[in-house]
């Protein structure tokens, strides 16, 4: 979404920022912080690159025939 639909990504970043304060209540006090991404950092600061972006080769080239281990 960040690369292909920047408007939608900006909306997602806005939602992520809006929920940051959390939901007040006895189990989760306000200020603990809520995040959209599992790394628990603001969405606009998340490293969204893939292993391929870092130079990792796909040695299988998606050539699985379903005969693994034969």
C-alpha positions in Angstrom: 0.0 0.0 0.0 2.9 2.4 0.8 4.3 2.0 -2.7 1.1 1.5 -4.7 -1.5 3.6 -3.0 0.1 6.4 -1.0 -3.3 8.1 -0.3 -4.5 4.9 1.4 -1.2 4.5 3.3 -1.5 8.1 4.5 -5.0 7.2 5.8 -3.6 4.1 7.6 -0.9 6.3 9.2 -3.5 8.7 10.4 -5.6 5.8 11.9 -2.4 4.4 13.6 -1.7 7.9 15.1 -5.3 8.3 16.2 -5.3 5.1 18.2 -1.9 5.7 19.8 -3.5 7.0 23.1 -5.3 3.7 23.5 -8.7 3.0 24.9 -9.1 4.1 28.5 -10.2 1.4 30.9 -9.2 -0.7 33.9 -7.2 -3.3 31.8 -5.3 -1.0 29.6 -4.8 2.5 31.0 -4.6 5.5 28.6 -1.1 6.1 27.4 0.1 2.5 27.1 0.0 2.9 23.4 -1.7 1.0 20.6 -0.1 0.3 17.3 -1.3 -1.1 13.9 2.0 -2.9 13.2 3.3 -5.8 15.3 6.7 -4.1 15.7 4.9 -1.7 18.1 6.2 1.4 16.3 4.3 4.1 14.4 3.3 2.8 10.9 5.2 5.5 9.1 8.4 4.4 10.9 8.1 0.6 10.1 10.7 -1.0 7.9 8.4 -2.5 5.3 11.2 -3.9 3.0 11.4 -7.5 2.2 14.4 -9.9 2.2 14.4 -9.6 -1.6 14.8 -5.8 -1.2 17.9 -6.5 0.9 19.4 -8.7 -1.8 18.2 -12.1 -0.7 18.0 -14.4 -3.7 15.0 -16.7 -4.4 16.9 -19.9 -5.1 13.8 -21.9 -5.7 12.5 -19.4 -8.3 9.0 -20.6 -7.5 9.6 -23.9 -9.2 8.1 -26.3 -6.7 6.5 -29.3 -8.4 5.0 -30.7 -5.2 7.6 -33.5 -5.2 9.7 -32.2 -2.3 11.7 -34.9 -0.6 11.4 -37.4 -3.4 
